[in-house]
Amino acid sequence: MAYSDKVIDHYSNPKNVGTLDKSSKSVGTGLVGAPECGDVMRLQIEVDDATGVIKDAKFKTFGCGSAIASSSLATEWLKGKSVEEAGKIDNMDIVEELNLPPVKIHCSVLAEDAIKAAINDYRKKNGLEEVSFEDKRVH
Amino acid sequence: MLKLPIYLDNNATTPVDPRVLETMLPYFTNHFGNAASRNHPFGWEAEEAVDYAREQVAQLVGCDPKEIIFTSGATEADNLALKGVFEMYSSKGNHIITVTTEHKAVLDTCKHIEKLGGEVTYLDVEDDGLLDLSKLEAAIKPSTILIAVMYANNEIGVVQPVKEISAIAKKHGILFFTDATQAVGKIPVDVMKDGIDLMAFSAHKMYGPKGVGALYVRRKNPRVKVTAQIDGGGHERGMRSGTLNVPGIVGFGKACELCRLEMEENTKRITVLRNKLENELLQLEESYLNGNKDQRLPHVSNISFKYVEGEGLMMGFNKNIAVSSGSACTSASLEPSYVLKALGLGDDLAHSSLRFGLSRFTTEEEIDYTIQAVRETVLKLREMSPLWEMHKDGIDLTTVEWAHH
């Protein structure tokens, strides 16, 4: 199976690899997946407390090229968005942007799950109610 | 000069040796006859060529040429051996013993036999991939007609104790079948010394063409018979009908001859390269060799690089290096290799494995390039891996509650 150019580009030059301070109140962390499933994604957002805008986003991913590309792309999209807007990122947008084949759709779902988990972690830390998102898990 | 891409997936298939190809070519054009045409020179030439190839094949594995049944490959030979014995010996019993790490051509055929009323025992292997002989003997019942254990495993290269297995089979009056696809041509295989009753093997794993293989069927002590699974003109002593693939068989014969003559020298050279690759890569922390280190094919190495995922790892260099992974991120099931799981590896380690398969054409420059590329990619991906970071922070990953999806 050949990868799309965009997947290869994100894999070769991943954007925003790294770690934010998990204990900071303005950082939300989402850790999704499991080692035995072959993918684990950790996605973090740092929110500007005054404006509610995501000023930084970082990821680390254990997984295939499509999983790495999905999380790299997600961090790019997150930066500059409000937390509310971020919650609207749909896995199918990632599929479309990266041209993922059907067997790799779960990578995009995982990225969406990671975004939502990060948002909820941030909300919880700041005394806000967790948002319940529609369950998209495919397996 | 290093030529890219480098091919290190020789357990999947090998290139045809140019000397093999050269021997085959006239049988596509000038000598195109049907080996079953008994009444003209075209047929005679073809028959003569098949007879010669049959001798070349027989010589490599130490049998009589009459004991070789040509097939379309090892999968067909596996089917013929298992289904053919099951059908032929149904009055003696219906129980077959095999092993969980067999190739799918054996496992799926056994599943089919179960549907036909057969009983199959699938034995687990030990953590090093080897079969525990006491477990094998304990599984034997009065209804057991066949023991089917592969000679060498395709994923980890572990070589089973074939002589000991055949001795157990003989002691109990049971036939012994081995899928020797990965072993023949790579290590000495002798059906007499090894006590094998039936053996499947294939040309394209030993520098021959695809689409041709053989089943060895013993004719003496005991005389073994299999029920044909393909009916037709009664070719191959009635055990496998169908016009013979003359060019393929000619190539198979030549490939066997070259392996017989060059095996010792090739093995010496390949072992040095394999060990270099393996030792260098095992220098990386948290990397593990899969399967028994000593009872193993000389050209295979299967290594898990913990905290990186196999497919992601291959992507780092697969434009330039062809290997294979125990990760199955692309398959619908998302299940990693059942062979590695049978060794007791956790799914995480199975997902992190790469299989390197060297050949007689592998060069030291290629190995050096591969060491460098794999090492760099592992290090790069670990920097990107949340699991590696957690491991480095001293977190025991088995205590983490993962959000299974």
Interface residues (C-beta under 8 A of the other chain):
Chain A: M1 Y3 I8 Y11 P14 V17 T19 L31 V32 G33 A34 P35 E36 C37 G38 D39 V40 M41 R42 K60 T61 F62 G63 C64 G65 A67 I68 V103 K104 H106 V109 L110 D113 A117 R137 V138 H139
Chain B: Y307 V308 E309 E311 G312 M315 G316 S327 A328 C329 T330 S331 A332 L334 P336 G346 D347 D348 H351 E383 M384 S385 P386 L387 W388 E389 L397 W402 A403 H404 H405
